[in-house]
Amino acid sequence: MDTLERADPLADPKEFIARFFTSFTDDLVRTDEDAATVVDRYHTHDVVQIADGVRIDRDRLVAHCRPVRKNRPDSRIEVHEAMADGDRVAARYTLHVRQRGKELEIEVSFFGRFAADGRMREAHLLTRSAKTPE
């Protein structure tokens, strides 16, 4: 979490979002650390995400992360634009994922709140496939 503690979303929101999701994914899929420990490093205990209308609390987030870890996808995030105001960050980005021979592109509109230590407190995400799997 060191890099996130020093990151200032107001200084460079695009870089903050890119580093947050890249670091979280790398810690999740490239280490053997418990998924709950990784989730807690990047999210407050009372985190709530609404992804395409589905409410995801901490326990559901941890449960979601376990199969992601098992599949060990390669991914990268391309942040197109982002802005911050206080603890709130809004961003539009594309998530590029390669998993089990399939390549996916997912466009994301993200609206979130972050704690002072850089952990996500709340998020609303709207997603759509930008590229269909072959």
C-alpha positions as CSV (number, residue, x, y, z in Angstrom):
1,M,0.0,0.0,0.0
2,D,3.0,2.3,0.2
3,T,2.6,3.6,-3.3
4,L,-1.1,4.4,-2.7
5,E,-0.4,6.3,0.5
6,R,1.8,8.7,-1.4
7,A,-0.5,9.0,-4.4
8,D,-2.6,12.1,-4.4
9,P,-5.8,11.7,-6.5
10,L,-6.1,15.5,-6.8
11,A,-2.6,15.8,-8.2
12,D,-3.0,13.3,-11.0
13,P,-6.3,11.4,-11.0
14,K,-5.5,9.4,-14.1
15,E,-2.3,8.1,-12.6
16,F,-4.0,7.5,-9.2
17,I,-6.7,5.3,-10.8
18,A,-4.2,3.4,-13.0
19,R,-1.9,2.7,-10.1
20,F,-4.8,1.7,-7.8
21,F,-6.3,-0.9,-10.1
22,T,-2.9,-2.1,-11.5
23,S,-1.4,-2.6,-8.0
24,F,-4.6,-4.3,-6.7
25,T,-4.7,-6.7,-9.6
26,D,-1.0,-7.5,-9.4
27,D,-1.2,-8.2,-5.7
28,L,-4.2,-10.4,-6.2
29,V,-3.0,-12.5,-9.2
30,R,0.8,-12.5,-8.7
31,T,1.1,-13.4,-5.0
32,D,-0.2,-16.2,-2.9
33,E,-1.4,-13.8,-0.2
34,D,-4.9,-14.4,1.1
35,A,-7.5,-12.7,-1.1
36,A,-9.1,-11.1,1.9
37,T,-5.8,-9.5,3.0
38,V,-5.3,-8.1,-0.5
39,V,-8.9,-6.7,-0.6
40,D,-8.4,-5.1,2.8
41,R,-5.1,-3.5,1.7
42,Y,-7.0,-1.6,-1.1
43,H,-10.5,-1.2,0.3
44,T,-12.0,0.0,3.6
45,H,-13.8,-2.7,5.6
46,D,-17.2,-1.0,4.9
47,V,-16.6,-0.8,1.1
48,V,-19.6,-1.0,-1.2
49,Q,-19.4,-1.2,-4.9
50,I,-22.3,-1.1,-7.3
51,A,-21.3,-2.7,-10.5
52,D,-23.9,-2.6,-13.3
53,G,-26.6,-2.4,-10.6
54,V,-25.2,-5.3,-8.5
55,R,-24.3,-4.4,-4.9
56,I,-21.0,-5.8,-3.8
57,D,-19.8,-5.5,-0.2
58,R,-16.5,-6.6,1.2
59,D,-17.4,-10.2,1.6
60,R,-18.8,-10.5,-1.9
61,L,-15.7,-8.7,-3.2
62,V,-13.4,-11.2,-1.5
63,A,-15.5,-14.1,-2.9
64,H,-15.3,-12.5,-6.4
65,C,-11.5,-12.2,-6.2
66,R,-10.9,-15.9,-5.5
67,P,-11.8,-17.1,-9.0
68,V,-10.0,-14.2,-10.5
69,R,-6.9,-15.3,-8.7
70,K,-7.4,-18.9,-9.8
71,N,-7.6,-17.8,-13.5
72,R,-4.6,-15.5,-13.2
73,P,-5.5,-13.2,-16.1
74,D,-3.1,-10.7,-17.7
75,S,-4.6,-7.3,-17.7
76,R,-3.8,-3.6,-18.2
77,I,-5.8,-0.5,-17.7
78,E,-6.0,2.4,-20.1
79,V,-7.3,5.5,-18.4
80,H,-8.8,7.9,-21.0
81,E,-9.9,10.6,-18.6
82,A,-10.2,11.2,-14.8
83,M,-11.0,14.0,-12.4
84,A,-11.0,14.3,-8.7
85,D,-12.7,16.5,-6.1
86,G,-11.7,15.9,-2.5
87,D,-12.2,12.2,-1.8
88,R,-14.2,11.6,-5.0
89,V,-12.7,10.3,-8.3
90,A,-14.5,9.9,-11.6
91,A,-12.8,8.1,-14.5
92,R,-13.4,6.5,-17.9
93,Y,-11.1,3.7,-18.7
94,T,-10.7,0.5,-20.7
95,L,-9.7,-2.7,-19.0
96,H,-7.8,-5.0,-21.4
97,V,-7.9,-8.6,-20.2
98,R,-6.3,-11.8,-21.6
99,Q,-7.5,-15.0,-20.0
100,R,-7.5,-18.6,-21.1
101,G,-6.8,-17.6,-24.7
102,K,-9.5,-15.0,-24.9
103,E,-9.0,-11.2,-25.2
104,L,-11.6,-8.9,-23.7
105,E,-11.9,-5.1,-23.7
106,I,-14.2,-3.7,-21.1
107,E,-15.1,0.0,-21.1
108,V,-15.7,1.3,-17.6
109,S,-17.3,4.5,-16.2
110,F,-16.1,4.7,-12.6
111,F,-17.3,7.0,-9.8
112,G,-15.7,6.4,-6.4
113,R,-14.7,7.7,-3.0
114,F,-11.4,7.0,-1.4
115,A,-10.2,7.1,2.2
116,A,-7.3,9.4,3.1
117,D,-4.9,6.4,3.0
118,G,-5.8,5.7,-0.6
119,R,-8.2,2.7,0.0
120,M,-11.5,2.6,-1.9
121,R,-14.5,3.3,0.2
122,E,-17.3,3.4,-2.4
123,A,-17.6,2.8,-6.1
124,H,-20.2,2.9,-8.8
125,L,-19.2,1.2,-12.1
126,L,-21.0,1.0,-15.4
127,T,-19.4,-1.4,-17.8
128,R,-19.8,-2.6,-21.4
129,S,-17.9,-4.9,-23.7
130,A,-15.9,-3.0,-26.2
131,K,-14.6,-6.2,-28.0
132,T,-16.4,-9.5,-28.1
133,P,-14.5,-12.7,-27.4
134,E,-13.5,-14.7,-30.5
